[in-house]
């Protein structure tokens, strides 16, 4: 069971796909600040400090 919310899982998918924060915001009809807030929460929940780490963890643990 993932510790991430459904929205955080969506954003994680976009991050792993290499999509920019601005493009994620457009795709999900939210502000870039909201995207940044979700990413901050994802980092805290997954205990990582960078996009590279979050991508590596997501792929390793088959979160997407």
RAUR-V410556 format. One record per residue. N is the residue number from 1. RES is the residue in one letter. PHI is phi in radians with two decimals (999 if undefined). Layout:
n: {N N}
res: {RES RES}
phi: {PHI PHI}
//
This chain:
n: {1 2 3 4 5 6 7 8 9 10 11 12 13 14 15 16 17 18 19 20 21 22 23 24 25 26 27 28 29 30 31 32 33 34 35 36 37 38 39 40 41 42 43 44 45 46 47 48 49 50 51 52 53 54 55 56 57 58 59 60 61 62 63 64}
res: {X X X X X X X X X X X X X X X X X X X X X X X X X X X X X X X X X X X X X X X X X X X X X X X X X X X X X X X X X X X X X X X X}
phi: {999 -1.38 -1.34 -1.58 -1.26 -1.02 -1.13 -1.11 -1.13 -1.07 -1.15 -1.03 -1.01 -1.13 -1.06 -1.09 -1.36 1.47 -1.42 -1.26 -1.01 -1.12 -1.20 -1.03 -1.03 -1.12 -1.09 -1.75 1.01 -2.31 -1.38 -1.13 -1.13 -1.13 -1.05 -1.06 -1.11 -1.10 -1.09 -1.02 -1.13 -1.07 -1.00 -1.12 -1.16 -1.62 0.98 -2.22 -2.25 -2.69 -1.11 -1.07 -1.16 -1.17 -1.13 -1.06 -1.17 -1.08 -1.26 -1.09 -1.66 0.87 -1.45 -2.16}
//
